Amino acid sequence: MDDSKELNRLNKARALIKNKLDCSGRNGIYDLTGLSGGFEISKNYLNLLETYVGPAIFSEKINELGVKHLSGHEGAHGAACFNRTSSAILSTIMTLSKSFKNVVHFVPERPSHPSIPKSCNIFGMKYFESDLKDEIISKIDNETVTVITGATMDHKITSRDIAEDLINIAKNKGSITFFDDASGARLRKLHNEPPALEMGADLVVTSMDKLMKGPRAGLLAGNKELVDKIYSEGLKFGLEAQSPIMAAVIKAIEDFDIEELKRAFKRAEHIDLNVFNKEGVSYQKTPTGFLIKGISEEQAITSAMNLLENFGIITIAAAGMPGASKTLRIDFCSKDADKISDEYIINAILASNPLKK
């Protein structure tokens, strides 16, 4: 989908959301994207939300909590906050492009998130991606950054065996390893998979609004010297998180509870989708919800818009940022999921479009 169509889709979704708010208020909207995020800030931080005052306090706290959240080691690892995960990726590629010529990117299922290839294009780095481990291994050398996606936008996870093999081979060949773990940092916990830094990755980035109730921000952690360089480079271009975002990130990490994810995981596991079989709808369960298969991007977007307009259900296919997956997906990690029943969601999908193959 080209940029103009993406923007039109996003503007239409926002208009529908506004209309719902005008007619029914916030209680008439159900954000089931798993990216609903939040912007809670501790009361004792409210008078520190200034350009220079806030970071003096928040940077140290984010370093401490961020390293811990991503299972790093105090002293050896550092953490920094950016205004978006894509901003952290852009700053990382910008910094590493000064020492490396190429990027090879393993994804458990193609395509990758567009922020990585687009960042490479900006800074003139040759980019290659594959979901085949051996293809990636054949291209790793000391002029290459090895990127690994921990979990796709549709929640397909890179296994421990593959991740560890790639990290170890990259280290032996003098390649930096950068783990893109936007939602994977939490999904890996659900599946008892080791965190990226524990496996020896040099860098890892995660999103503060994916499978947790934080703002739309990126948390970068890893080798302290590298993190400092990347953060410093990002500061020059305004990619760093400002004080309000930093304060909200601190609150989100402090409040993160894996048990909430486990409850979503359990609901996804036990939801009865047999009615879809009767209606000829193809579906697939995900760790925290389900997605509809066998339809085109255009059908998914049309159905998503109908879900939003007629039932108040927000999905990524309707309201996601340009470049986001157009899969029609329901995620139970959002707090709004507790406001509606499985039956409401299923009936809304069936009513929005037959979705038959």
Residue, then its C-alpha position, 0 to 999 in steps of 0.5 A: m500500500d502506498d503512502s497516500k493510501e496509508l495516510n487516507r486509511l489512518n485518517k479515516a480510522r481516526a475520524l471513525i474513532k472521533n465519531k464514536l467518542d462524540c456519540s458514545g464516549r470512551n466506553g463505546i470504544y474497545d482497543l484490541t490492538g495490544l498497542s493501546g499503551g498508556f500515559e500514567i505518570s507518578k504524582n511525584y514526577l508531575n512537577l519535573l516534566e521540563t526539558y532539562v530538569g526531568p532527564a536529570i532524574f529520569s535518565e538514571k531511573i530508566n537506565e536502572l529499570g530498563v536494564k533490569h526489564l531486559s535482563g541485562h547486567e548492571g555496569a556492563h549494560g546500559a539503557a536509554c529511551f527514545n520517542r519511538t522504537s523506530s527512532a531507536i532503530l534509526s539512531t542505532i543504524m545511523t551510529l553503526s553505519k559509521s563502522f559497518k557497511n552491511v545489515v543482514h536481518f533474520v526474521p522468523e517470517r517475512p517481511s520485516h518491520p519497514s523501519i529497519p530497511k528504510s533506516c539502512n537506505i537512509f544511511g547507505m547500508k546494504y540490506f538483506e533479510s531472510d527467514l532462513k538461518d543459513e542464508i543469514i549465516s552465509k552473509i555475516d562478516n566483520e563489516t556486517v550488523t546482524v539484526i534478529t527480530g525476536a517476534t514478528m508483528d503477527h507474533k511469530i517467535t524466533s526460537r532460542d536455538i536459531a537466536e543463539d546460533l546467530i548471535n554466537i556466529a556473529k560474535n566469532k566473525g566480529s559482527i554486532t548483534f542487534f535484537d529487534d524485540a518490540s513485542g518479543a521482550r514480553l512474548r519471550k517471557l510468556h514462552n520461557e525463552p531467554p531474553a536477548l541480552e542473556m543470550g549475548a546480543d550486543l543490543v536490544v530494543t523493545s516497545m513500551d506500548k506493546l503487550m504492556k501499558g506504556p507510551r509509544a516509546g522505544l527502550l534500547a539496552g545493551n553494551k553500555e558504550l554502544v548505547d551511550k554512542i547511539y543515544s548521543e547520536g539520537l540527541k543530535f536529531g531529536l530522537e530521544a524521549q522527552s521528559p513526559i515520555m520518560a516519566a511514563v516509561i518509568k511508571a510502565i516498567e514499574d507497573f509491568d506484571i507478567e501475570e496480566l499477560k498470562r491471563a491474556f494468554k490463557r483467554a487466547e488459549h481457551i477462546d472457542l472459535n468453532v463458529f468461524n469454522k461453520e461460517g467458512v472463516s479461516y483463523q489462527k490463534t496467537p499467544t495473546g489472541f487470534l488473527i483472521k487468515g485467507i483474506s487480502e490486505e484490502q479485505a482486512i482493512t475493509s473489515a477492520m473499518n466495519l468493526l470500528e464503525n459498527f462495533g467500536i473495535i479498534t484493530i491495527a489493520a484499521a488504525g495502525m501506523p503506516g507500514a504496520s501489518k494489515t492482518l486482522r488481529i485481535d489481541f487480549c492484552s489491551k485493558d479494553a479486552d476485559k470490557i467485552s466478551d468473546e461472543y461480542i468480538i466473534n459476532a462483530i467479526l462475522a457481522s463486519n464481513p463474511l471473510k470467507k475464502 
